[in-house]
Amino acid sequence: MHNLQDKIILVSKRMIDNQGNESFDTYFGKVITFSENTVIVLRPNNKEESLPYADDLYELAEEGFYELEDGSTYENPDYIAEFKVYSSKESWEKHSNENNN
């Protein structure tokens, strides 16, 4: 289990709706607390968000300067976490096989 306490994570959520349209929610979040199945991060808007935890979901970030599409930046985040989020069970059933990358 990674020690994520107080770490900065580049979170990237690829959201897929029932029609297969994609949108992205990407931000730098600070870990407030974590357990063997949940990570609570503080988003830039100061709201908490719960993310799933598994060792393979959190990859060590390479050192460097990261800039997101919204213009936010962070130098040397600790981890990168990428998620696919389906808007509904219907969305998952219809589109999970076509969005494997």
matplotlib code that plots the C-alpha trace (Angstrom):
import matplotlib.pyplot as plt

x = [0.0, 1.3, 1.7, -0.5, -0.9, -0.5, 0.7, -0.3, -2.0, -2.7, -6.2, -7.6, -11.1, -12.4, -16.2, -18.3, -22.1, -24.8, -24.2, -20.5, -19.5, -16.3, -15.5, -12.5, -12.1, -8.5, -7.0, -4.3, -5.6, -4.0, -4.7, -6.4, -6.8, -6.8, -7.5, -7.2, -10.1, -10.7, -8.7, -10.1, -8.5, -9.0, -9.8, -8.6, -12.1, -11.6, -14.2, -13.4, -13.7, -13.6, -11.6, -11.1, -7.9, -5.8, -2.0, -2.2, -4.4, -1.7, 1.5, 4.5, 4.7, 7.9, 9.6, 8.7, 6.4, 2.8, 0.2, -3.4, -5.8, -7.4, -4.0, -3.4, 0.2, 2.1, 5.8, 6.7, 3.3, 3.7, 1.4, -0.8, -4.2, -6.4, -9.9, -12.7, -16.1, -19.3, -22.4, -24.6, -24.8, -26.3, -23.3, -20.9, -22.8, -22.9, -19.4, -17.0, -15.7, -15.1, -13.1, -10.3, -7.5]
y = [0.0, 3.4, 6.0, 8.7, 10.9, 14.6, 13.6, 15.6, 13.6, 14.6, 13.2, 12.6, 11.4, 10.4, 10.5, 8.7, 9.4, 7.2, 8.4, 7.6, 11.3, 11.9, 14.8, 15.1, 16.3, 16.8, 18.5, 18.4, 17.2, 16.9, 13.6, 14.3, 10.6, 7.2, 3.5, 0.2, 1.1, 4.9, 8.0, 11.4, 14.4, 18.1, 19.5, 23.0, 24.4, 23.2, 20.4, 16.9, 14.0, 10.3, 8.2, 4.5, 3.0, 0.2, 0.1, -0.1, 3.1, 5.4, 5.7, 7.6, 10.8, 11.7, 14.9, 18.0, 20.9, 19.8, 22.2, 21.3, 22.5, 24.9, 26.6, 25.2, 24.0, 22.0, 21.1, 17.6, 16.1, 12.8, 10.5, 10.3, 8.6, 8.0, 6.8, 6.0, 7.1, 5.9, 8.0, 5.0, 1.2, 1.7, 3.8, 1.1, -1.7, 0.2, 1.8, -0.1, -2.3, 0.5, 2.7, 0.4, 2.9]
z = [0.0, -1.0, 1.8, 0.3, 3.4, 2.4, -1.1, -4.2, -6.9, -10.4, -10.8, -14.3, -14.7, -18.1, -17.9, -20.4, -20.8, -22.1, -25.7, -25.5, -25.2, -23.2, -20.9, -18.5, -15.0, -14.2, -11.2, -8.5, -5.2, -1.8, 0.1, 3.4, 4.4, 2.8, 3.6, 1.9, -0.4, -0.4, -0.8, 0.2, -1.6, -1.3, -4.7, -5.7, -4.9, -1.3, -1.6, -0.6, -3.1, -2.5, -5.0, -5.1, -3.8, -5.2, -5.6, -9.4, -9.6, -8.2, -10.3, -9.1, -11.1, -13.0, -11.7, -13.7, -14.2, -15.0, -16.6, -17.1, -19.8, -17.3, -16.8, -13.3, -12.6, -10.1, -9.9, -8.9, -7.9, -6.1, -8.0, -11.0, -10.9, -14.0, -13.8, -16.3, -14.9, -16.5, -15.9, -15.4, -15.6, -19.1, -20.1, -18.8, -20.6, -23.9, -23.9, -21.7, -24.5, -26.9, -24.4, -23.4, -23.9]

ax = plt.figure().add_subplot(projection="3d")
ax.plot(x, y, z, "-o")
ax.set_aspect("equal")
plt.show()
